[in-house]
């Protein structure tokens, strides 16, 4: 590690609408010479990432910066995922050792189910500086699109990724719920929420041109895009 290292920034770009990016996010993206972007496939280009496309729509100057792809496989094998995080950290560290700041644009907020959380842990463990720039979480933007409050008074909110083994017992309390990445198993989600006596709403591809809003379980399809979230709450 060099004596004068740069800083890695996890920059939340929000759920899809470039206008939801914060002033701080745009400032950091403009200031960093390198943009490192998590991508799913090993052959994907950084510019193909949805997070990059949102960011460049708000900060056109990104198109002139060096863009680096960080392959982040969507698999369940822990050793494969951890190896990818370590490899991506080494890629970023090569720039930081030269005193070059690196921005990592990520969907939503970097503190919520974000690849940057793992990168940050690896970088910090190696003695590098890493910082997070908050973004608008998808479930807050979705609630705004639905025109509803997520919680009020002393109500509680639970946020969880959708698992294929959903059980009614997960929704036994009086709370409101956000179910992330629900697109592939919406039928199971609807059945489970109905059995728990909860109202269900969904937003697909929130903030994007092809956004779809579903106001009630009867409107929610059985399958939708991966970037679909469900908001559930007790009847009002």
Helices and strands as residue ranges (DSSP letters): E 7-12, G 18-20, H 23-31, E 34-39, G 46-48, H 50-58, G 60-64, E 66-71, H 78-96, E 102-106, H 115-125, E 129-133, H 138-146, E 157-161, G 168-171, E 176-180, G 183-185, H 186-195, E 198-204, E 212-214, E 228-234
